[in-house]
Amino acid sequence: MRFTGTENYVATDDLNVAVNAAIVLERPLLVKGEPGTGKTVLAEEIARALGAPLLTWHVKSTTKAQQGLYEYDAVSRLRDSQLGDPRVSDIRNYIRRGKLWDAFVSETRPVLLIDEIDKADIEFPNDLLLEIDRMEFHVYETGETVRAAKRPIVVITSNNEKELPDAFLRRCFFHYIRFPDPDTMARIVEVHYPGIKRRLVEEALRLFFEVREVPGLKKKPSTSELLDWLKLLMSEDIGPEQLRERDPRKLIPPLHGALLKNEQDVSLFEKLAFMARREAR
């Protein structure tokens, strides 16, 4: 089992090393990076490249670690008992498996994605330490122990919204996905839009990276936003010449709503355009 990227995912050499190291060590791969750098898609492409099933656990602010193992629906059992439903005699009818349970009993070694773990409560990672380390857990309602037949490949993503506990970090192989440089970004664009005009890509990338470098920008545009912007540029038939214009009145990029995602950043560019017009007089 070796990951070298796929035709749909441009993986750098250091990312390939990190994925394969996590597989060999049988430790979770903790992936951090700016939003939009392909952390979630990475797990999907690992599963595709290795021919493994993918199980995805999207973490929310209300998610509890126990939900990844199983949940006991006592309310439904009580209701069914009042209605005389014969299923109440077997408590297993009211045990709902979580994603970890599904991963542990999978016949084929799966890829388990725990997406955006930093969205949950600070205790969430600690509550998973034992289960991820031993690859087993106990079901108290039935008295059974669920053990992983084949240790899943675990990919955990984080947007750095919260610090993760040291005890949790020790059990992971860590990799930070750096924002792609222009050459890597051009390869990513080619994957998504094969045969796109080279001059349009060159001008779009130049302008895109200029926008990212503007001081005071609250949210820098990401890879996914660049791809959306390029799609709009092609749809509206905007050529490289229009992107190359340096008219101070057109300092904000065309179709900037795909790149700038809040009013503060739009206002910042309007102020820069105003200053540029004053200097041009």
C-alpha positions as CSV (number, residue, x, y, z in Angstrom):
1,M,0.0,0.0,0.0
2,R,1.7,3.2,-1.2
3,F,0.1,6.5,-2.0
4,T,1.6,8.6,-4.8
5,G,-1.4,10.9,-5.5
6,T,-4.0,10.4,-8.2
7,E,-4.9,11.8,-11.5
8,N,-7.5,14.0,-9.7
9,Y,-5.3,15.1,-6.8
10,V,-1.9,16.8,-7.1
11,A,0.1,15.6,-4.0
12,T,3.5,17.1,-3.2
13,D,6.4,14.7,-2.4
14,D,6.3,15.6,1.3
15,L,2.5,14.9,1.5
16,N,3.1,11.5,-0.2
17,V,5.8,10.7,2.4
18,A,3.4,11.7,5.3
19,V,0.6,9.5,4.0
20,N,2.8,6.5,3.5
21,A,4.5,7.0,6.9
22,A,1.1,7.1,8.7
23,I,0.1,3.9,6.9
24,V,3.3,2.1,7.9
25,L,3.2,3.3,11.5
26,E,-0.5,2.5,11.7
27,R,-1.1,5.9,13.3
28,P,-3.7,8.5,12.5
29,L,-2.6,11.1,9.9
30,L,-3.4,14.5,11.4
31,V,-3.6,17.0,8.5
32,K,-3.6,20.8,9.1
33,G,-3.6,23.7,6.6
34,E,-5.6,26.7,5.4
35,P,-9.2,26.0,4.5
36,G,-9.5,25.0,0.9
37,T,-6.1,23.3,0.6
38,G,-7.5,19.8,0.0
39,K,-7.4,18.3,3.4
40,T,-10.8,16.6,3.2
41,V,-10.3,15.6,-0.4
42,L,-7.0,13.9,0.5
43,A,-8.8,11.1,2.4
44,E,-11.1,10.5,-0.5
45,E,-8.2,10.2,-2.9
46,I,-6.3,7.9,-0.6
47,A,-9.3,5.6,-0.5
48,R,-9.6,5.8,-4.3
49,A,-5.8,5.2,-4.9
50,L,-5.7,2.2,-2.5
51,G,-9.1,0.8,-3.6
52,A,-10.3,1.0,0.0
53,P,-13.8,1.9,1.3
54,L,-14.2,5.4,2.7
55,L,-16.0,6.2,5.9
56,T,-16.5,9.9,6.7
57,W,-17.3,11.3,10.1
58,H,-18.0,15.1,9.8
59,V,-17.5,16.6,13.2
60,K,-19.7,19.5,14.4
61,S,-19.6,21.7,17.5
62,T,-22.3,19.4,19.1
63,T,-20.6,16.1,18.2
64,K,-19.6,13.8,21.1
65,A,-16.9,11.1,20.9
66,Q,-19.4,8.5,21.9
67,Q,-21.4,9.1,18.7
68,G,-18.4,7.7,16.7
69,L,-18.6,4.4,18.7
70,Y,-22.4,3.8,19.1
71,E,-25.5,5.3,20.5
72,Y,-28.2,3.6,22.6
73,D,-31.7,4.8,21.7
74,A,-33.4,4.3,25.0
75,V,-36.3,6.6,24.1
76,S,-37.3,4.5,21.1
77,R,-37.1,1.3,23.2
78,L,-39.4,2.8,25.8
79,R,-41.9,3.9,23.2
80,D,-41.9,0.5,21.6
81,S,-42.3,-1.2,24.9
82,Q,-45.5,0.9,25.5
83,L,-46.8,-0.2,22.1
84,G,-46.0,-3.8,22.7
85,D,-43.4,-4.1,20.0
86,P,-41.6,-7.5,20.3
87,R,-38.2,-5.9,19.3
88,V,-37.8,-4.5,22.8
89,S,-36.7,-8.0,24.0
90,D,-33.4,-7.6,22.1
91,I,-31.5,-4.4,23.1
92,R,-29.3,-4.7,20.0
93,N,-32.3,-3.4,18.0
94,Y,-31.7,0.0,19.7
95,I,-27.9,0.2,19.3
96,R,-26.9,2.5,16.5
97,R,-23.4,2.0,15.1
98,G,-21.0,4.9,14.7
99,K,-18.4,5.4,12.1
100,L,-15.6,3.9,14.3
101,W,-17.7,0.8,14.8
102,D,-18.3,0.5,11.0
103,A,-14.5,1.0,10.4
104,F,-13.5,-1.6,12.9
105,V,-15.8,-4.4,11.5
106,S,-15.1,-3.6,7.8
107,E,-14.0,-6.7,5.9
108,T,-11.7,-4.6,3.8
109,R,-9.2,-2.2,5.4
110,P,-11.0,1.1,5.2
111,V,-10.0,4.8,5.2
112,L,-11.7,6.6,8.1
113,L,-11.9,10.4,7.8
114,I,-12.6,12.4,11.0
115,D,-13.2,15.7,9.4
116,E,-12.5,19.1,11.2
117,I,-11.9,17.6,14.6
118,D,-11.2,21.0,16.1
119,K,-14.8,22.1,15.7
120,A,-15.9,19.8,18.6
121,D,-15.5,20.4,22.3
122,I,-11.9,20.5,23.7
123,E,-12.4,17.1,25.4
124,F,-13.5,15.4,22.2
125,P,-10.0,14.3,21.1
126,N,-9.2,13.0,24.6
127,D,-12.3,10.9,24.7
128,L,-11.1,9.0,21.6
129,L,-7.6,8.4,22.8
130,L,-8.1,4.8,24.1
131,E,-10.3,3.6,21.2
132,I,-7.9,5.0,18.5
133,D,-4.9,3.6,20.3
134,R,-6.1,0.1,21.0
135,M,-8.6,-0.1,18.1
136,E,-11.3,-1.5,20.3
137,F,-14.1,-0.4,22.6
138,H,-16.7,-2.0,24.9
139,V,-20.5,-1.9,24.4
140,Y,-21.8,-1.8,27.9
141,E,-25.5,-2.4,27.0
142,T,-24.7,-5.8,25.3
143,G,-21.4,-6.7,27.1
144,E,-19.5,-7.2,23.8
145,T,-16.1,-5.8,22.8
146,V,-15.7,-4.5,19.3
147,R,-12.2,-4.9,17.9
148,A,-10.8,-3.8,14.6
149,A,-10.3,-6.8,12.3
150,K,-8.0,-4.7,10.1
151,R,-6.6,-1.4,11.5
152,P,-8.2,1.4,9.4
153,I,-6.2,4.1,7.8
154,V,-7.3,7.2,9.9
155,V,-7.1,10.7,8.4
156,I,-8.0,13.5,10.8
157,T,-8.3,17.1,9.5
158,S,-8.0,20.3,11.5
159,N,-8.4,24.0,10.6
160,N,-6.5,25.1,13.8
161,E,-9.5,26.6,15.4
162,K,-8.6,25.0,18.7
163,E,-5.3,23.5,20.1
164,L,-5.4,19.8,20.3
165,P,-4.2,18.0,23.5
166,D,-0.6,16.8,23.6
167,A,-1.7,13.2,24.5
168,F,-3.7,13.1,21.3
169,L,-0.9,14.7,19.2
170,R,1.5,12.0,20.4
171,R,-0.6,9.3,18.8
172,C,-0.7,11.0,15.4
173,F,1.6,11.5,12.4
174,F,1.4,15.2,11.7
175,H,1.5,17.0,8.3
176,Y,0.9,20.6,7.5
177,I,-0.3,21.2,3.9
178,R,1.4,24.4,2.8
179,F,-0.5,26.6,0.4
180,P,0.5,25.7,-3.1
181,D,3.1,27.7,-4.9
182,P,2.3,29.1,-8.4
183,D,3.7,26.1,-10.2
184,T,1.8,23.6,-8.1
185,M,-1.3,25.7,-8.4
186,A,-1.0,25.6,-12.2
187,R,-0.9,21.8,-12.1
188,I,-4.0,21.8,-9.9
189,V,-5.8,24.0,-12.3
190,E,-4.8,21.8,-15.2
191,V,-6.3,18.7,-13.4
192,H,-9.6,20.5,-13.0
193,Y,-9.7,22.3,-16.3
194,P,-7.7,20.3,-18.8
195,G,-6.6,22.3,-21.8
196,I,-7.4,25.7,-20.3
197,K,-5.6,28.6,-22.0
198,R,-2.1,29.0,-20.6
199,R,-2.1,32.8,-20.8
200,L,-5.4,33.0,-18.9
201,V,-4.0,30.8,-16.2
202,E,-0.8,32.8,-16.0
203,E,-2.7,36.2,-15.6
204,A,-5.3,34.7,-13.2
205,L,-2.6,33.2,-11.0
206,R,-0.6,36.4,-11.0
207,L,-3.7,38.4,-9.9
208,F,-4.8,35.7,-7.4
209,F,-1.5,35.6,-5.6
210,E,-1.4,39.5,-5.6
211,V,-4.8,39.4,-3.9
212,R,-3.5,36.9,-1.3
213,E,-0.5,39.2,-0.5
214,V,-2.6,42.3,0.2
215,P,-1.8,43.4,3.8
216,G,-4.8,43.4,6.1
217,L,-6.9,40.9,4.2
218,K,-9.2,39.1,6.6
219,K,-9.7,36.0,4.5
220,K,-7.2,35.0,1.9
221,P,-8.8,33.3,-1.1
222,S,-8.1,29.5,-1.3
223,T,-7.6,26.9,-4.0
224,S,-11.3,26.1,-4.3
225,E,-12.1,29.8,-4.7
226,L,-9.5,30.2,-7.4
227,L,-11.1,27.3,-9.3
228,D,-14.5,28.9,-9.0
229,W,-13.1,32.2,-10.2
230,L,-11.5,30.6,-13.2
231,K,-14.8,28.8,-14.1
232,L,-16.5,32.2,-14.0
233,L,-13.8,33.9,-16.1
234,M,-14.2,31.2,-18.8
235,S,-18.0,31.4,-18.6
236,E,-18.0,35.2,-19.1
237,D,-15.3,34.9,-21.7
238,I,-12.9,37.3,-19.8
239,G,-9.5,37.1,-21.4
240,P,-6.0,37.6,-20.0
241,E,-5.9,41.2,-21.4
242,Q,-8.7,42.2,-19.1
243,L,-7.0,40.7,-16.1
244,R,-3.7,42.5,-17.0
245,E,-5.4,46.0,-16.9
246,R,-3.8,48.3,-14.3
247,D,-6.5,51.0,-14.4
248,P,-6.8,52.2,-10.8
249,R,-10.6,52.3,-11.1
250,K,-10.5,48.6,-11.8
251,L,-8.2,47.5,-8.9
252,I,-10.8,45.0,-7.7
253,P,-10.5,41.8,-9.8
254,P,-13.4,41.1,-12.1
255,L,-16.0,38.8,-10.6
256,H,-14.3,39.4,-7.2
257,G,-17.2,37.8,-5.3
258,A,-15.6,34.4,-6.0
259,L,-12.4,35.5,-4.3
260,L,-13.4,38.0,-1.6
261,K,-15.8,36.6,0.9
262,N,-16.7,39.4,3.3
263,E,-17.5,43.1,3.2
264,Q,-14.3,44.1,5.1
265,D,-12.0,42.7,2.3
266,V,-14.2,44.3,-0.4
267,S,-14.0,47.6,1.5
268,L,-10.2,47.2,1.8
269,F,-9.8,46.9,-2.0
270,E,-12.2,49.9,-2.6
271,K,-10.0,52.0,-0.3
272,L,-6.8,50.9,-2.1
273,A,-8.5,51.8,-5.4
274,F,-9.4,55.2,-4.0
275,M,-5.8,55.8,-2.9
276,A,-4.5,54.7,-6.2
277,R,-6.8,57.1,-8.0
278,R,-5.6,60.0,-5.9
279,E,-2.0,59.1,-6.6
280,A,-2.7,58.9,-10.3
281,R,-4.0,62.5,-10.4
